[in-house]
Amino acid sequence: MLDLVIIGAGPAGITAAIYAARKKIDFILVSKDLGGQTALSADVENYTGYQFIAGPDLVAKFEEHMRQFAITFHNGEAVTRIVQKPGSGFVVESGKNSYACRSVLIASGRRPRWLGVPGEEKYRNKGVSYCATCDGPLFSKKTVAVIGGGNSALDAALQMIAIAEKVYLVDINPALGGDEVMRRKVETSPKVEVLNNAKTLAITGERFVKAMKIDVSGQARELAVSGIFVEIGSTPNSDIADFVDRNASGEIVVDCLNRTSARGVFAAGDVTTVPEKQIIVAAGEGAKAVLGVSRYLVQEK
Ligand SMILES: Cc1cc2nc3c(=O)[nH]c(=O)nc-3n(C[C@H](O)[C@H](O)[C@H](O)COP(=O)(O)OP(=O)(O)OC[C@H]3O[C@@H](n4cnc5c(N)ncnc54)[C@H](O)[C@@H]3O)c2cc1C
């Protein structure tokens, strides 16, 4: 029986693996991919030690660090569920294997919701972004569109008001939702044009995004934009642990020691209720979680 299975190799899971290796915990790391959402970020400008680094390059640095240790890493393996075995730990199941363990660390992150329109995949990181906090500064004095009508879209629009020349807010609903204070700020900004009943049909460009085609109340329109922020929500990858407490958005509820409602199950990073979904926060949470796991294992033995 393993001491620990870490699920997910984004910043939280990789950092957790490094800490677990240094603590000589008997563990494995199981993940669908290496890098998680960080691999999707064109430019990271807020990870301490790097004024600028491309997301995939930061992931390569993380991997280089992790490979300094003899870590058993099952890359390309998706966990399908975690089964509690009362009195004898857990079994982590994937399509291929099942792993018995004393504790589990869920670091399975989130996935942005996609629009699913032509051009979206082609221009991802070439003008299409899912993170205004991260990529907004790249569009200084440009015209951009934010797609969505809830709090995350309002938040992105407010961030872009300070950076961009003009901001289209493209909302499929008849009226914006979200927080009233934020909504008022967005609606009263001279830089913002709110388009309600607006359905995004396609994203076009050459090497980078140049325009988007929309349907506004039955009228076809083309917006010339350099950047498009898709802010229609993201989903925490928490279904594998349906027995732990989750909030209304599906985030795993953790305390400040990264403990979940199930003893022996810890969680870290974007999959949790911890606010601020950022690389450095996820990495810190991964470290903190393993230190908690280490204490837990000592108490249990
Ligand atoms: C486009 C984009 C740009 C961003 N830019 C920045 C930025 O510039 N600066 C910044 O600080 N933050 C940025 N972020 C946010 C940042 O990437 C996340 O906060 C961070 O990656 C979260 O790390 P994590 O380890 O919690 O989860 P994730 O990065 O989501 O990693 C989760 C890992 O779990 C794996 N996984 C998921 N489900 C399973 C399963 N069932 N079985 C096995 N493995 C599974 C995934 O494959 C992945 O490897 C950006 C996000 C996006 C989407």
Ligand as a Chemical Component Dictionary entry (heavy atoms), coordinates in Angstrom:
data_LIG
# 
_chem_comp.id                   LIG 
_chem_comp.type                 NON-POLYMER 
_chem_comp.pdbx_formal_charge   0 
_chem_comp.three_letter_code    LIG 
# 
loop_
_chem_comp_atom.comp_id 
_chem_comp_atom.atom_id 
_chem_comp_atom.alt_atom_id 
_chem_comp_atom.type_symbol 
_chem_comp_atom.charge 
_chem_comp_atom.model_Cartn_x 
_chem_comp_atom.model_Cartn_y 
_chem_comp_atom.model_Cartn_z 
_chem_comp_atom.pdbx_ordinal 
LIG C1  C1  C 0 -5.079 30.223 -20.607 1  
LIG C2  C2  C 0 -4.661 30.383 -19.176 2  
LIG C3  C3  C 0 -3.642 31.256 -18.872 3  
LIG C4  C4  C 0 -3.238 31.418 -17.557 4  
LIG N1  N1  N 0 -2.197 32.280 -17.287 5  
LIG C5  C5  C 0 -1.792 32.432 -15.999 6  
LIG C6  C6  C 0 -0.721 33.330 -15.691 7  
LIG O1  O1  O 0 -0.157 33.993 -16.553 8  
LIG N2  N2  N 0 -0.369 33.444 -14.391 9  
LIG C7  C7  C 0 -0.988 32.727 -13.395 10 
LIG O2  O2  O 0 -0.574 32.845 -12.239 11 
LIG N3  N3  N 0 -2.008 31.903 -13.657 12 
LIG C8  C8  C 0 -2.432 31.730 -14.929 13 
LIG N4  N4  N 0 -3.472 30.893 -15.201 14 
LIG C9  C9  C 0 -4.076 30.139 -14.098 15 
LIG C10 C10 C 0 -3.166 28.919 -13.727 16 
LIG O3  O3  O 0 -2.812 28.212 -14.894 17 
LIG C11 C11 C 0 -3.856 27.984 -12.754 18 
LIG O4  O4  O 0 -4.225 28.719 -11.605 19 
LIG C12 C12 C 0 -2.933 26.839 -12.313 20 
LIG O5  O5  O 0 -2.475 26.107 -13.426 21 
LIG C13 C13 C 0 -3.655 25.884 -11.379 22 
LIG O6  O6  O 0 -2.816 24.835 -11.083 23 
LIG P1  P1  P 0 -3.387 23.443 -10.562 24 
LIG O7  O7  O 0 -2.197 22.548 -10.419 25 
LIG O8  O8  O 0 -4.272 23.649 -9.413  26 
LIG O9  O9  O 0 -4.354 22.896 -11.712 27 
LIG P2  P2  P 0 -4.144 22.667 -13.277 28 
LIG O10 O10 O 0 -3.117 23.524 -13.843 29 
LIG O11 O11 O 0 -5.518 22.710 -13.836 30 
LIG O12 O12 O 0 -3.590 21.165 -13.370 31 
LIG C14 C14 C 0 -4.414 20.070 -13.075 32 
LIG C15 C15 C 0 -3.757 18.791 -13.521 33 
LIG O13 O13 O 0 -4.608 17.710 -13.165 34 
LIG C16 C16 C 0 -4.765 16.833 -14.274 35 
LIG N5  N5  N 0 -6.052 16.148 -14.151 36 
LIG C17 C17 C 0 -7.289 16.684 -14.212 37 
LIG N6  N6  N 0 -8.210 15.720 -14.027 38 
LIG C18 C18 C 0 -7.527 14.562 -13.851 39 
LIG C19 C19 C 0 -7.918 13.203 -13.620 40 
LIG N7  N7  N 0 -9.184 12.826 -13.550 41 
LIG N8  N8  N 0 -6.950 12.266 -13.512 42 
LIG C20 C20 C 0 -5.630 12.609 -13.587 43 
LIG N9  N9  N 0 -5.211 13.877 -13.807 44 
LIG C21 C21 C 0 -6.153 14.833 -13.925 45 
LIG C22 C22 C 0 -4.665 17.758 -15.473 46 
LIG O14 O14 O 0 -4.357 17.017 -16.645 47 
LIG C23 C23 C 0 -3.542 18.672 -15.019 48 
LIG O15 O15 O 0 -2.293 18.075 -15.255 49 
LIG C24 C24 C 0 -3.892 30.706 -16.511 50 
LIG C25 C25 C 0 -4.933 29.833 -16.816 51 
LIG C26 C26 C 0 -5.308 29.675 -18.134 52 
LIG C27 C27 C 0 -6.433 28.721 -18.461 53 
# 
loop_
_chem_comp_bond.comp_id 
_chem_comp_bond.atom_id_1 
_chem_comp_bond.atom_id_2 
_chem_comp_bond.value_order 
_chem_comp_bond.pdbx_ordinal 
LIG C1  C2  SING 1  
LIG C2  C3  SING 2  
LIG C2  C26 DOUB 3  
LIG C3  C4  DOUB 4  
LIG C4  N1  SING 5  
LIG C4  C24 SING 6  
LIG N1  C5  DOUB 7  
LIG C5  C6  SING 8  
LIG C5  C8  SING 9  
LIG C6  O1  DOUB 10 
LIG C6  N2  SING 11 
LIG N2  C7  SING 12 
LIG C7  O2  DOUB 13 
LIG C7  N3  SING 14 
LIG N3  C8  DOUB 15 
LIG C8  N4  SING 16 
LIG N4  C9  SING 17 
LIG N4  C24 SING 18 
LIG C9  C10 SING 19 
LIG C10 O3  SING 20 
LIG C10 C11 SING 21 
LIG C11 O4  SING 22 
LIG C11 C12 SING 23 
LIG C12 O5  SING 24 
LIG C12 C13 SING 25 
LIG C13 O6  SING 26 
LIG O6  P1  SING 27 
LIG P1  O7  DOUB 28 
LIG P1  O8  SING 29 
LIG P1  O9  SING 30 
LIG O9  P2  SING 31 
LIG P2  O10 DOUB 32 
LIG P2  O11 SING 33 
LIG P2  O12 SING 34 
LIG O12 C14 SING 35 
LIG C14 C15 SING 36 
LIG C15 O13 SING 37 
LIG C15 C23 SING 38 
LIG O13 C16 SING 39 
LIG C16 N5  SING 40 
LIG C16 C22 SING 41 
LIG N5  C17 SING 42 
LIG N5  C21 SING 43 
LIG C17 N6  DOUB 44 
LIG N6  C18 SING 45 
LIG C18 C19 SING 46 
LIG C18 C21 DOUB 47 
LIG C19 N7  SING 48 
LIG C19 N8  DOUB 49 
LIG N8  C20 SING 50 
LIG C20 N9  DOUB 51 
LIG N9  C21 SING 52 
LIG C22 O14 SING 53 
LIG C22 C23 SING 54 
LIG C23 O15 SING 55 
LIG C24 C25 DOUB 56 
LIG C25 C26 SING 57 
LIG C26 C27 SING 58 
# 
